[in-house]
Amino acid sequence: MLPPIMVYTWIFTAATPSFRCRISVEDMCEIKHPDDLLSRYIPSESQCREYKSQISVRECQRCYQNINKSYSYGENNGPLKACKSFIYDRTYYQSTLVEEWSMVCNEVSLKSFVQTIFFFGYMIGSLIFGILSDKLGRRPVMGISFFIISLGSFICAFAPQQKLGFEISYVLFLVGRFLVACATRGVALTGFVIGVELVGPKQRLFTGIVIEYFFAIGQLILLAFAYMIRTWRLLHIALAILSVPFLFFYFILPESPRWLISKGYYDEAEKILRRVAKTNKNSFNSITYQRLVAEEKKKEALVPVQGHGLLHLLRFVQNLVFYGVSQNTGAWLRNPYISFAAGALIEIAAYFVAHCVLHRWGRKATYGLFVIGFAIFAFLVVPIQMLMIKGNGQQSLMFIVNVILKFFASGSYAIIYIYANELFPTHARNTGIGICSMVARIGAIIGTLLNDLLTRVWLYFPIIVFGFTSIVAVAFIAICPETFNKSLPQTIEDVEQMGLAWPWRKQKPLTCAQIDDNDDINENVLLKEQPKKNIV
């Protein structure tokens, strides 16, 4: 639950309320003026098209003001002047970082850069913690990650101070968000891998989807905090305090038996497996376990082979689409809290549908279905804009379209996350997933930049781009192998037997001996109810 809270906190702490220029008359009089007076300073549509054609009329009218020193009524004309200060609507927020640091209009890149640094931290964390998890173990990396999240959260909450000035405060905040991002990937990657490695093939899908459910539940917890606390600093403090209890997970979390076995810690792995069997009221098959140990001792510690490039591209596209859509959930409706709640609930619905369909159609077909659905509705944005007149009806219809886009993006994101974990061998699973996630974060960075920059040109421009990239993902998934109801690969040879290579390459057939060995040491057999004579 903690990773989504850390990821989506930015939606509320750096929300952009409705705003307009603060005109000079207001500075002198310090009073609010009627709308008819303000309208003289707002550029007309013709002015915006003539002088600021590179941005939308909406963006022009709230970022520039008409240069008109006479206070007589009449049409606005003449060149425009960029606003230096702004007045913000406080209906939903008491204070945000956007307001405090004026990260709007020509300074919107400051806001984009914070998210760029965050996803860059995501990228670095994916690589570093992925490698460390395969070398040091899943459990210690989880503990370290929780500590860094707490540290980074408190830096974000307390480091930015007015007395330090904007530059120092901004840099310190970037450092805090970078640390949070790095450690968040440590928690997310390692937690997901532990969950997948603790169960057999039949329970693997359920485990993966349940983790995604908690991702959406974490968003609802964040929503509750954001609704009650509407100042950015107090919200950061509350969430930093919330992260502290997670430090104790280190003392109750078991190490992955698969990792212990792959590293030769057979006694420790046996203790955990016996405890799992006892908890599940099953017997422990010690004979099968000894055969598994004998097999592992014959294997060499291999490193990942080339051939996962398509998976990297899939994750890149999927993260671009998912985070590109998700970063805007607070702006679907005028009320950001209702909008964000709708996004979180639709994620849960998407995970539920994906869970049901994956059991029957497998990973590839289900993923393709979700991605094609996203592309279709993304392209519907253009005709809707052309056929609908402006008004409440259009906003409601676009809200429905955005909800549907979020549904398909969330479902495909969950599927590709599960799929990626099933393709890497145990010896280097976290390293492989880490590298894959590192590439995926580039997509998240680009998606965030597209949202902030292209929406200034046209509000739905990014969605069209996401639709085109989704089509590319369909072509990629067609080449990858199916992992449905297959045991997790232990070595690179196991991965190659799944058909990860290009389809025109010939696969080396399994021998009878290999088939027998694979059946004997399958994880379903290891924790299976056995006759009394097999119990040790």
C-alpha positions in Angstrom: 0.0 0.0 0.0 2.9 2.4 0.6 4.3 2.6 -3.0 1.1 4.1 -4.5 0.8 6.6 -1.7 4.3 7.8 -2.4 3.7 7.9 -6.2 0.4 9.7 -6.2 1.0 12.1 -3.3 2.3 14.6 -6.0 -1.2 14.8 -7.5 -2.5 16.6 -4.3 0.6 18.3 -3.0 1.4 19.8 -6.4 -2.1 20.2 -7.7 -2.8 23.1 -10.0 -5.9 25.0 -8.8 -7.9 27.2 -11.1 -6.0 30.5 -11.3 -5.8 33.9 -13.1 -3.5 36.8 -13.3 -3.2 39.2 -10.4 -3.6 42.6 -12.0 -1.9 45.7 -10.9 -5.1 47.4 -9.7 -5.6 44.5 -7.2 -2.0 44.9 -5.9 -2.7 48.5 -5.1 -6.1 48.2 -3.6 -5.9 44.7 -2.2 -9.5 44.1 -2.9 -11.4 41.8 -5.2 -12.9 43.5 -8.3 -16.1 42.6 -10.1 -15.8 40.3 -13.1 -16.6 43.1 -15.6 -13.4 44.9 -14.5 -11.3 41.8 -14.6 -12.6 41.0 -18.1 -10.8 44.1 -19.5 -7.5 42.5 -18.6 -8.3 39.0 -20.0 -7.1 38.6 -23.6 -9.8 38.0 -26.2 -9.7 34.8 -28.3 -8.6 36.8 -31.3 -5.6 38.2 -29.4 -4.6 34.8 -28.2 -4.7 33.3 -31.7 -2.7 36.3 -33.1 0.0 36.7 -30.4 0.1 33.3 -28.7 -1.0 30.8 -31.3 1.4 28.1 -30.0 -0.7 27.5 -26.9 -4.4 27.0 -26.3 -6.8 30.0 -25.8 -7.5 28.7 -22.3 -3.8 28.7 -21.4 -3.3 32.2 -23.0 -6.2 33.8 -21.1 -4.9 32.7 -17.7 -1.2 33.3 -18.3 -1.2 36.6 -20.1 -3.0 39.9 -19.6 -4.1 42.6 -22.0 -1.9 45.7 -22.0 -4.6 48.3 -21.5 -3.8 51.1 -19.1 -7.2 52.9 -19.7 -10.1 51.5 -17.7 -12.7 52.2 -20.4 -14.8 49.4 -21.7 -14.3 48.0 -25.1 -12.7 45.1 -27.0 -9.3 44.0 -25.9 -6.6 44.7 -28.4 -2.9 45.1 -28.7 0.0 42.9 -27.5 -0.1 40.7 -24.4 2.0 40.7 -21.3 3.0 37.7 -19.3 1.6 37.6 -15.8 4.1 37.8 -12.9 1.8 36.7 -10.1 -1.5 34.9 -9.8 -4.6 34.4 -7.8 -5.6 30.8 -7.0 -8.9 29.2 -6.3 -9.1 27.8 -2.8 -12.2 25.8 -3.2 -10.4 22.4 -2.9 -6.9 23.3 -1.7 -5.6 25.6 1.0 -2.1 25.6 -0.3 -0.1 23.6 -2.8 3.5 23.6 -4.0 2.4 24.9 -7.4 1.0 28.0 -5.6 3.9 28.4 -3.3 6.5 28.2 -6.0 4.3 29.6 -8.9 4.9 26.5 -11.1 2.3 27.5 -13.7 2.4 29.0 -17.3 6.0 29.5 -18.3 7.3 28.0 -15.1 5.3 24.7 -15.5 8.6 23.0 -16.4 9.6 23.3 -12.7 6.7 21.0 -11.9 7.5 18.6 -14.7 11.1 18.4 -13.6 10.1 17.3 -10.1 8.2 14.3 -11.6 11.1 13.7 -14.0 13.5 13.4 -11.1 11.0 11.2 -9.3 10.7 8.7 -12.2 14.5 9.0 -12.7 14.8 7.8 -9.1 12.3 5.1 -10.0 14.6 4.0 -12.8 17.8 4.1 -10.6 16.0 2.3 -7.8 14.8 -0.4 -10.1 18.3 -1.2 -11.1 20.1 -0.8 -7.8 17.6 -2.6 -5.6 16.9 -5.3 -8.2 20.6 -6.2 -8.2 20.9 -5.9 -4.4 17.9 -8.1 -3.9 19.4 -10.9 -5.9 22.7 -10.6 -4.1 21.7 -9.8 -0.5 18.2 -11.3 -0.4 14.6 -10.0 -0.7 14.1 -9.4 3.1 17.0 -7.0 3.9 16.4 -4.9 0.7 12.8 -4.5 1.8 13.9 -3.2 5.2 16.4 -0.8 3.7 13.8 0.5 1.3 11.3 1.2 4.0 13.9 3.2 5.9 14.8 5.3 2.9 11.2 6.0 2.1 10.7 7.4 5.7 13.8 9.5 5.4 12.9 10.9 2.0 9.4 11.6 3.2 10.5 13.7 6.1 13.0 15.6 3.9 10.1 16.5 1.6 8.0 17.6 4.5 10.5 19.8 6.4 13.3 20.7 4.1 11.6 23.3 1.9 11.5 26.5 4.0 10.8 30.1 3.0 13.9 31.3 4.8 16.1 29.1 2.7 15.0 30.6 -0.5 13.4 29.0 -3.5 16.5 27.5 -5.0 17.7 25.6 -1.9 14.2 24.5 -1.0 13.5 23.2 -4.5 16.8 21.2 -4.6 16.1 19.7 -1.2 12.7 18.7 -2.2 14.1 17.1 -5.4 16.5 15.1 -3.2 13.7 13.9 -1.0 11.5 12.9 -3.9 14.4 11.1 -5.5 15.1 9.1 -2.4 11.4 8.2 -2.0 11.3 7.1 -5.6 14.4 4.9 -5.4 13.2 3.1 -2.3 9.6 2.8 -3.5 10.9 0.7 -6.3 12.8 -1.4 -3.8 9.6 -2.1 -1.9 7.5 -2.7 -5.0 9.9 -4.9 -6.9 11.0 -7.0 -3.9 7.5 -7.3 -2.5 6.1 -8.5 -5.7 8.9 -11.0 -6.3 8.6 -12.4 -2.8 4.8 -12.9 -3.2 5.3 -14.7 -6.5 8.1 -16.9 -5.3 6.3 -18.1 -2.2 3.4 -19.8 -4.1 3.0 -22.3 -6.9 1.8 -21.7 -10.5 -1.9 -22.0 -9.7 -1.7 -19.4 -6.9 0.7 -17.1 -8.7 -2.0 -15.2 -10.6 -4.0 -14.7 -7.4 -1.0 -13.4 -5.5 0.0 -11.0 -8.3 -3.5 -9.6 -8.6 -4.0 -9.2 -4.8 -0.8 -7.1 -4.7 -2.4 -4.9 -7.4 -5.6 -4.6 -5.4 -3.5 -3.2 -2.5 -2.0 -0.7 -5.0 -5.5 0.7 -5.6 -6.4 0.5 -1.9 -3.2 2.5 -1.1 -4.6 5.2 -3.4 -7.9 5.3 -1.5 -5.9 5.7 1.8 -4.0 8.6 0.2 -7.3 10.1 -0.9 -8.6 10.0 2.7 -5.5 11.8 4.0 -5.6 14.4 1.2 -9.3 15.1 1.7 -8.8 15.8 5.4 -5.5 17.6 5.0 -5.5 20.3 2.3 -2.1 21.9 2.8 0.8 20.3 1.1 3.2 20.4 4.0 0.9 18.9 6.6 -0.1 16.2 4.1 3.6 15.3 3.6 4.2 15.2 7.3 1.2 12.9 7.9 2.3 10.5 5.1 5.9 10.6 6.5 4.6 9.5 9.9 2.5 6.8 8.2 5.6 5.3 6.6 7.3 4.7 10.0 5.3 1.5 11.1 6.4 -0.2 7.8 9.9 -0.3 9.2 8.8 -3.2 11.4 8.0 -5.4 8.4 11.6 -6.5 8.3 11.1 -8.4 11.6 8.0 -10.3 10.4 8.7 -10.8 6.7 10.1 -14.2 5.6 12.9 -14.5 3.1 12.1 -16.1 -0.2 12.7 -19.8 -0.1 13.5 -19.8 -3.8 16.2 -17.2 -3.3 17.7 -19.1 -0.4 17.8 -22.3 -2.4 19.3 -20.6 -5.4 22.1 -19.2 -3.1 22.7 -22.6 -1.4 21.0 -21.7 2.0 19.1 -25.0 2.0 18.6 -25.3 5.8 17.0 -21.9 6.0 14.8 -22.5 3.0 13.6 -25.8 4.5 12.6 -24.1 7.8 10.5 -21.6 5.9 8.9 -24.2 3.7 8.1 -26.3 6.7 6.5 -23.3 8.3 4.5 -22.6 5.2 3.3 -26.2 5.0 2.2 -26.1 8.6 0.4 -22.8 8.1 -1.5 -24.3 5.1 -2.2 -27.5 7.1 -0.2 -29.6 4.6 2.7 -32.0 5.0 6.2 -31.2 3.9 7.6 -33.6 1.2 11.2 -33.9 2.3 12.0 -36.4 -0.4 11.1 -34.0 -3.1 12.9 -31.2 -1.3 16.1 -33.3 -1.2 15.9 -34.0 -4.9 15.4 -30.3 -5.5 18.5 -29.5 -3.5 20.5 -32.1 -5.4 19.4 -30.5 -8.7 20.3 -27.0 -7.6 23.8 -28.1 -6.6 24.4 -29.3 -10.1 23.4 -25.9 -11.7 25.7 -23.1 -12.3 24.8 -19.6 -11.3 23.9 -18.1 -14.7 23.4 -14.5 -15.7 20.5 -13.3 -17.9 20.9 -13.9 -21.6 19.9 -11.5 -24.3 16.3 -11.8 -25.6 14.3 -9.8 -23.1 14.4 -6.7 -25.3 10.7 -7.1 -26.3 9.7 -7.3 -22.6 11.6 -4.0 -22.0 9.8 -2.3 -24.8 6.5 -3.6 -23.6 7.1 -2.2 -20.1 8.3 1.1 -21.6 5.1 1.5 -23.6 2.9 0.3 -20.7 4.4 2.7 -18.2 4.1 5.6 -20.7 0.4 4.9 -21.1 -0.4 4.0 -17.5 1.4 6.9 -15.7 0.4 9.3 -18.5 -3.3 8.6 -17.8 -3.0 8.2 -14.1 -1.2 11.5 -13.5 -4.4 13.3 -14.7 -6.9 11.4 -12.6 -7.3 14.4 -10.3 -8.3 16.7 -13.2 -11.1 14.6 -14.8 -13.8 16.6 -12.9 -13.8 19.9 -11.1 -13.8 18.1 -7.8 -10.3 16.4 -7.7 -11.3 14.1 -4.8 -14.2 12.6 -6.6 -12.1 12.3 -9.7 -9.3 10.6 -7.9 -11.7 8.2 -6.1 -13.2 7.2 -9.5 -9.7 6.5 -10.8 -8.8 4.3 -7.8 -12.1 2.4 -7.9 -11.9 1.8 -11.6 -8.4 0.3 -11.0 -9.9 -2.2 -8.6 -12.6 -3.1 -11.2 -9.9 -3.5 -13.9 -7.8 -5.8 -11.7 -10.9 -7.9 -10.9 -11.8 -8.3 -14.6 -8.2 -9.1 -15.5 -8.1 -11.7 -12.7 -11.2 -13.5 -14.0 -10.1 -13.4 -17.7 -6.5 -14.4 -17.1 -7.6 -17.7 -15.7 -9.1 -18.6 -19.0 -7.3 -16.8 -21.8 -3.8 -16.6 -20.4 -1.4 -13.6 -20.3 -0.9 -12.7 -24.0 -4.5 -12.7 -25.2 -5.8 -10.9 -22.2 -3.1 -8.2 -22.4 -3.8 -7.7 -26.1 -7.5 -7.3 -25.3 -6.9 -4.6 -22.8 -4.4 -2.7 -24.9 -6.6 -2.7 -28.0 -9.5 -1.5 -25.9 -7.4 1.4 -24.7 -6.4 2.4 -28.3 -10.0 2.3 -29.5 -11.3 4.7 -26.8 -8.2 6.9 -27.1 -9.0 7.6 -30.8 -12.6 8.3 -29.9 -11.5 11.5 -28.2 -11.2 13.3 -31.6 -14.7 12.6 -32.9 -16.2 13.4 -29.5 -14.5 16.8 -29.5 -15.7 17.5 -33.0 -19.3 16.4 -32.6 -20.0 17.7 -29.0 -20.6 21.3 -28.2 -18.9 22.8 -25.2 -20.8 22.4 -21.9 -21.5 20.1 -19.1 -22.6 17.3 -21.4 -19.2 17.3 -23.0 -17.4 17.2 -19.7 -19.5 14.3 -18.5 -18.9 12.4 -21.7 -15.1 13.0 -21.5 -15.2 11.9 -17.9 -16.7 8.6 -19.0 -14.0 8.2 -21.7 -11.2 8.9 -19.2 -12.6 6.3 -16.8 -12.7 3.7 -19.6 -9.1 4.6 -20.6 -8.0 4.2 -17.0 -9.8 0.8 -16.8 -7.9 -0.5 -19.8 -4.6 1.1 -18.8 -4.8 -0.4 -15.3 -5.7 -3.9 -16.5 -2.9 -4.0 -19.0 -0.4 -2.6 -16.4 -1.3 -5.4 -13.9 -1.0 -8.1 -16.5 2.4 -7.0 -17.8 3.7 -6.7 -14.3 2.7 -10.3 -13.5 3.9 -11.5 -16.9 7.4 -10.0 -16.5 7.9 -11.7 -13.1 7.1 -15.0 -14.7 9.7 -14.7 -17.5 12.9 -14.2 -15.4 14.8 -17.1 -13.8 15.1 -17.2 -10.0 18.9 -16.6 -10.0 18.4 -13.2 -11.5 14.7 -12.5 -11.2 15.0 -9.2 -9.3 17.9 -8.1 -11.4 16.0 -8.8 -14.6 12.9 -7.1 -13.3 14.9 -4.2 -12.0 16.5 -3.6 -15.4 13.1 -4.0 -17.1 11.6 -1.5 -14.7 14.5 0.9 -15.3 13.7 1.0 -19.0 10.0 1.3 -18.1 10.6 4.4 -16.1 11.8 6.2 -19.2 8.3 5.7 -20.5 6.8 7.1 -17.3 9.1 10.1 -17.5 8.0 10.8 -21.1 4.3 10.2 -20.2 4.6 12.9 -17.5 6.3 15.4 -19.8 3.7 14.8 -22.5 0.9 15.5 -20.1 2.4 18.8 -18.8 3.6 20.1 -22.2 1.2 18.9 -24.8 -1.9 19.8 -22.8 -0.9 23.4 -23.2 -1.4 22.9 -26.9 -4.6 20.7 -26.8 -6.0 19.1 -23.7 -6.4 15.7 -25.3 -3.3 15.7 -27.4 -1.4 13.3 -25.0 -4.2 10.7 -25.1 -3.9 10.4 -28.9 -0.2 9.8 -28.5 -0.9 7.1 -25.9 -3.3 5.5 -28.3 -0.7 5.1 -31.0 1.9 3.7 -28.6 -0.6 1.1 -27.4 -0.9 -0.3 -30.9 2.9 -0.9 -30.9 2.5 -2.9 -27.7 0.0 -5.3 -29.4 2.7 -6.2 -32.0 5.3 -6.8 -29.2 3.1 -9.1 -27.1 2.4 -11.4 -30.1 6.1 -12.4 -30.3 6.5 -13.2 -26.6 5.8 -16.6 -25.0 2.9 -17.7 -22.9 3.5 -18.3 -19.2 0.0 -19.4 -18.1 0.1 -22.4 -15.8 3.8 -22.9 -16.1 6.3 -23.2 -13.3 8.6 -20.3 -12.6 11.9 -20.8 -14.5 14.8 -21.5 -12.2 17.6 -21.0 -14.8 18.1 -19.4 -18.2 17.7 -22.9 -19.8 14.2 -23.0 -18.3 13.4 -19.6 -19.8 14.6 -20.7 -23.3 12.4 -23.8 -23.1 9.4 -21.5 -22.6 10.1 -20.1 -26.1 11.3 -16.6 -25.2 13.4 -16.5 -28.3 12.0 -15.4 -31.7 9.4 -17.8 -33.0 11.4 -18.8 -36.1 14.2 -20.1 -33.9 14.1 -23.8 -33.2 13.7 -24.7 -29.5 15.7 -27.5 -27.9 13.2 -30.2 -27.0 13.0 -31.5 -23.4 14.4 -35.0 -22.8 12.4 -37.5 -20.8 14.8 -37.2 -17.9 14.3 -33.4 -17.8 10.5 -33.8 -17.9 10.6 -36.3 -15.0 12.9 -34.0 -13.0 10.7 -31.0 -13.6 7.7 -32.8 -12.5 9.3 -34.2 -9.4 10.6 -30.8 -8.1 7.6 -28.8 -9.1 6.5 -26.4 -6.2 3.0 -27.9 -6.3 4.5 -31.3 -5.3 6.8 -29.9 -2.6 4.0 -28.5 -0.5 1.4 -31.1 -1.3 -0.5 -33.3 1.2 1.5 -36.6 1.4 0.8 -40.0 2.9 1.9 -40.4 6.5 4.9 -42.5 5.5 6.5 -39.5 3.6 6.4 -37.2 6.5 9.7 -36.5 8.3 
